[in-house]
Amino acid sequence: MISSQKTDLDHLFRQESGKMVAVLTKLFGFDQLEIAEDIVQDTFIQAHDTWKLKGIPDKPVSWLYTVAKNKATDLLRRQQTKRKVDAHLRTAIPVEYSITAHLEQAFYEIKDNQLRMLFAVCHPAIPEEAQIALALKTLGGFNIQEIARAFLTTKEVINKRLFRAKDKIRREQIALEVPEGEALQTRVERVLKTIYLLYNEGYHSASAEVVMRKDLCLEAIRLALLLHESQLQQDSDVCALLALMCFHTSRFESRMNELGQLIPLGKQDRTKWNVDLIARGTYFMQSMNFERLSTAYELEAAIAYLHTLPDGEEKWSAMLALHDRLLMVKNNTNIHLNMALVISKVRGPEEALRYLQRLEGVESNYLFYALRGDISRDLWPTQAREDLQKAIALAPLEAERAILLTKLQAIRPQT
Amino acid sequence: MQEFMLLFRNLAPAEAFSSSPEEMEKSIPLWKNWIKGIAEEGRFVSTAPLEREGIFLTKENQTDGPYAEVKEFVLGYLVFKAKDMNEALETAKGCPMISDDHGSVEVRKVAPFSMG
């Protein structure tokens, strides 16, 4: 098979296998996840073998669905006839009729099924790291190898996580359904968190593979859109998360140069920012009341929005207020570091350094040294040089070390 | 869209519909294609074939199936959506039950339920 065909197939697999697994799992039961996965895998193996000889058919997606449906029908029929000695004679209507009815209906409701799958995967009994792996496998169609690469770990580790998750599903008898009432609200929060983590995994992952990382980000957006379109509930957080992801993704192409080196926001070529995604992000912001942003998703979306605007005093003082409020609902080192950067813009480097001085637990955080080096560059070059050297020693990514080195070399020589 | 129900019946004594395995095999694609079309248009609601065993009750009587003496009985049902009776009828005409010498299909509109 020529390599572009292989890429096509990989792409198709990602797009369709999650949907197919979700549909088939609904038919076979959430505790029978393997059966659904086997059918989908067999389908793709068959596609690979057949298309290699005959070329890719005109409608590859319907080809795949037809094959998967046939495989599912065969299996269901075998299960049914095992249960009843002669199902035909007892009902006078062929069992294939009922099977087809439910199979076709399930494929017709493909979005609903994906949604049910998303909610089930985010059941609180399943550990968080397993949720992301499970979501990527069952909804995104990523294979174990790819998930392992995304998490910078081995196939064995991912397999173990998935095994534990599936074991939980069986033992806790987790149903493939969208919860109702109060449980829905709690579960939606969990779903949002999983999508958010999945997105961050793609955006910030130490894995250097750009294509893979972008796929992770796009999968997170797709899942959030699924949730948004379901109109399950008042969804200001869903919109905020979507806006946030659209704004970040709009800069995906511009944040790296040809050598794979990361370019800081302020130095990026704004003309490379994806205007469509910014427009979409702004659209999702519309439902938000800027005076009354309260959740972390809303505040982070607003911050990401401000980043799309040209620099100016007003922008940075608005940033300061947003970070202040964000720190009240969410407290982590990254936000504190961003806050320090904002302070340096609004109140100057000395104030920012005092802020950094108060932070705890940053001894081995390369971002901390990189930022402190940046901020002290003009006033205290010796300190800046030391900080940048520490940052280079601690940075996990070659792309990041390269950019830090450029900064180090740009510090004016000691006089 | 309104909901309609099809009742699949056979008109002869119970033994008559027991088609041969070959006949049954031949009818499979007909049944599959018919219901596939309905589902693909998003008009499928629910369906079930009924097993032959059952009990026939009246005020005076209780008869256990499979009802040799009953002239016709229900083999299954389908609930689906259609614009009107005409469309429902067109759908029903495609049911393989009709091409069977002993089969019949009854088309009934489901009475809409609304509060107040």
Interface residues (C-beta under 8 A of the other chain):
Chain A: H88 L89 R90 T91 A92 I93 P94 E96 Y97 S98 T100 A101 E104 Q105 F107 Y108
Chain B: F8 N10 F17 S18 S19 P21 M24 S27 I28 W31 K32 I35 K36 A39 E40 G42 F44 T47 A48 P49 L50 E51 R52 E53 L75 G76 M97
